[in-house]
Amino acid sequence: MRENTTRRVLGIDPGSRVTGYGVLDGGGGEVRFVAAGTLRLDESGSMSERLAALHRGLAGIIGEAGPTEVAVERVFVSRNADSALKLGHARGVILLAVHQAGLPLYEYTPAMVKKSVTGRGRADKHQMTALVRLLLGLPEDPAEDAADALAVGMCHLLLADERALLERAREGPG
């Protein structure tokens, strides 16, 4: 008898102005779209106000979507130190919200996400968005940040399936 391997994953594309999120159900090689969107932070507010709004928004999404795990894109160093610092603050708030919800957190580099979803580690944003729409059977392209978050969630589901297969292989016939 096959065990139920369905998981609900919240994928997150961190941003200090716009954070994308995508919710997927999947496991065992299947992925089903649940929801996606963006948290747009008021740029006229102070950084602390924006971070508080990000925390509230993300806590609300976690409460509403009920994920069993969270996948976050690991950010690279930016050429602009100020932008990198702001992104680091946003990412810290995201990690805190996930920890407070008691959810397991997985991180993936942009290259890992692109390679797992497209087969290439250097796909551009338009290719990623179009492929996410196609693979999930969406009627239209999701917003760019939401598409990135969905791709992070898809990457996690694919790699989690691989990890489960390897674990079962190590355990041997049972």
N, C-alpha and C positions, 0 to 999 in steps of 0.2 A: 504494500500500500504506500503510495507516494505522500510524503508530508506536504503540508501547505507551506509554500515558500514565498507567498505574497508579502511584499513589504510596501509600505507607503514612504516614499522618499521626498523630502523637501530639498530641492536644489537651490542654491543661492549664488548669485553673482554680485559680490560686494561693490558698493559705490558710496561715495560721500555725498553725492547729489541724487543719484538714482540707483537703487538696489533692485535687481531683478530676482524674482522667485518663480519656481515651478514645482508643482506637486504631481508626482507620478506614482501609479501602482504598478508593481512588476515583480518579476522573479521567474526563474525557470525559462529564461529567454524571451519572456513577454513583457511588454511595456504598454501601459495605458495612461493616456492623458487624463488628469483630474482638474487642474487649474493652473493658471499662470498670471503674472502681472508684475507691476513695478510699484515700489514705494518711492515716490518723488518727494524729496525733502525741500522745504522752503529755503531757498538760498538767501533770502533777506534776513533770516533768523541767525542768531549766534551759533557757533559750532556746537555748544552744549545743548542748545534747543534742538538742533537738527539731530544730534545723537540720541537725545531723549525721545524724539519723534520716531526715529528708526527703531529704537528698542520697543516702544509701544506698538508700532506697526508689526514688527516681526513677532512679538509675543502674541498679538491678535491672530496672525496667520497660523502660528503654531497651534494655538488653541482651537481655531476653527478647522484646520485641515487634519489635525491629529496624526502627524507623521510618526513613523517608528524609528526613523533615522534621518540625519541631515548630512548633505554633501555640500561643501563650500569650495569655490574656486580659490586656490592659493594665489595670491597676487605677487607679481614681480616688482622689483625696484623700478621706480619711475625716474625719468630724467630730471623731473622737477621735484626737489626735496619737499616743498610745501604740499604738493599734490600727494606725494607718497605718504607723508605724515597724516594728512586728512583721511586718506584711504585706510591707513593703519588704525586710526581711531574708529572708523566705521566697522572695520573688520573685528576689532576688539569688542565692540558692542554686540555684533552678531554672535561671536563666540560666547559671550556672557549670556545672551538670551537662550542659546542652545543649551548651555550648561544648566541654567536655571530651570529649564524644562526637563532636565534629566535625560536628554536624548544623546545617543552615540553620534559622534561627529567624525566625518571623513573629509580629507582635503585632497584636492587634485590640481595639478598645474594646468595651465591653459593648453599646453602641448598634449598632455595626457587626455584631456577632454576631447580635443580635436581629433587625435588619433583614434580614440575608441569609438567616436561617433561617425567620423568620415573616412577613417582608414589612413588619413594624412595628418601629420602633426603641424602642418602649416596652412590649413584651410583658412580662407578669409571670412569675415563676418557675414557676407551675403551668402556664401556657400553653406555656412553653418545654419543660418536661419532657414534657408530653403530646405536643407536636408532634415532639420528638426521638424518642420511643417510636414514634409513628405513621410517621414518615419512614424510620426504620431497621427497622421491622417487628419491634420487640422485644415479647416476650410480656407484659412489665410495665414500669412506670416505673422507670428507673434511679434510684439515689440522686441527690439534688439536685445535689451537687457534681460527680458523674460526668456527669449530664445536661448541666450547664454546660460541662464539658470536651468532651463529644461535640459540642455546639453550636459550640464554638470550632473544632474540627476540621472540621465541616461547612462553616462559614463559610470557612475556609481553602481547602478543596477547590473551593467555588463560585467564590471570587475568583481562585484560581489558574487555573481554567479560563477565566475572563474575560480574565486577563492573557495567557494563551497565545493566545487568539483574536485579541486586539489585536496581539500581536507578529507573528503570521502575516499579519495584514492589512497591517501596515506593511512586511513583507518582500515583499509582492505575490505574484502567481502564480509558482509555481515548479515 
